[in-house]
Amino acid sequence: MEDIKAIDTMCRPTYCLQPEEIKELFKFYEFKIMAITTFGGVLKKIGAGPGEEWKVLGVMSKGSVEAMVKEMDESGIEYVFMDQLIGWSRREHKLWGNFSIEKIVELIERSKGAVIGGAGYNPFEIKKSLEDIERAVKEYGFKYVWAHPISFGLAANDKKMYPLYVKCVELGIPCCIQVGQSAEPLPSEPGHPMYADEVVLDLPELTLVLTHTGWPWIDEWMSMVWKHPNVYGNIGAYMPSSLDPSLIKFMDSVRGQDKVMWATNSFGMTRCKKEFLELPIKDETKKKVLRENALKVFNLQG
């Protein structure tokens, strides 16, 4: 099983950036609070004090694209997905992350194609955002969009999200959206997975990937993934060893084994793959979740 060439379907540029670039994110209130709450254990373990909140991601970073690719080669990981990480700061009323298309292209080129590019979406500037997505896909071969509607205070079925969905259908790419509770201090209710129901009933042609397991609404996340032919889910943002038992059971069932994909959310590719392989699930499931489902959903060359 260790020789499965895995595909990390949701990582972050921070996984291969220098500390100075990571620090930029922690100028935002949401990231500072996330470090204290969600990553409080990590913060304490590394002994980081006030002003050093960025180290919770810095300690996870490989520091360069080359070091990341070396880890991928050693751990048996063929592709890693990285997107623009576009979100909205409620406190400061401006975009966070917002890595440029050109920055993602740089990561793709330096990785010699190991990085799969994903665009982002700003529902407060729809026309320009859609133009950027089209340019990213048509000029640079980006394979998907990852959107964080929760940070904009929007549910998945908000009218401001529909232009993105239609554009993804037109371009023939999946749309990945964060659902469930956000790690940052943001309103949780817009992240309820059931909002996806209306979206895919309106647009059954859309391939929709619900990220972050939908926690704490795991049952609802599984419901959407099972119910709709073109809805999938990824398990990023949670270590495999801490996944809810009901999710593991679903993933290993006939209902779920073709619909769930592995992802790390930058929590460490080597450890995440090792922990996933240790889960009490069938070998067939491991192959599908680690690799085969992603090849199909994102139309990748195996």
C-alpha positions, 0 to 999 in steps of 0.5 A: 500500500505504501507504494500508492502514488497519492494525490493531495487534493487540497494543500496550501502555498504556505507549505512551501513558502519562506517565513516572510511570506507566511507572516503576511497572513498573520497580519490578519486578525482571523489568522492570529485568533486561529493560531490561538484557538484551533492551533493552540496546542501547536502554539504551546508545543513550539513555545511561540509567543505574542507576535509569533503566531505565524509559526504554527504554519511556519513549523509545518512549511517545508520552506521551499518548493524543492524541499516539498518535492523531495518529501513527495518523492520520498513519501510517494505523492505524485501531485499536490493541489495549491490554490490562491487561498482567497478569503475575506477578513470580516475585521479588516474588510479586505482579502487575505491570502490572495496569492496571484495566479502568477505566484501559483504558476511559479510554484507549478513551474518550480515543481516541474508539474507536481503542483496542480494549480487552483484559482480562487473566487472573490464574490465581491468582485465577480466580473474580474474574478471570473475573468481571472479564473478563465485566464488561469484555466485557459492560459496556465492549465489550472484544474479547479477553483477553491472558494471560501464563501464562509469568509464572505458571510455567504452560504453555498447557495447564495446568488453571488456564488452562482456565477462561479458555478456556471463558469466552472461548468463552462470551463469543465472544471470542479468547484471546491468549496469549504463547508463546515466550521471554519478554523478562523473566527467566522460565522459557522452557519453559512458553512452548513453542507446542506446548502449544496443541495439546492446548488446541484439541483439547479446545476446538475452538470456542476462537479462540486467538491465539499472540503474540510469534511463538513465538521461538525455536520458530518452526517449532512456532508455524507448525505450530500456526497452520497445523494448527488452523482457529481458531489464529492468530498475531501478529508483535508484539515483533519489528521486521518487519525482524528477522523470521525468513525462514522466518516471512516465507515462511510468512506469505506462503504459502497456509498462513499469509497468512490466519492471521497478524496485525500487531502492534507490542508498543509498539515504534513504530507508524510504524516497524513499519508502514513496515518491514512494508510493505518486506517482500518479500511479496505485496500481498495478504498485506500487506492481510490481515496488516495489516488483514483478518485482524484484522477477521475474528478480532476481529469488528471493524467495517471 
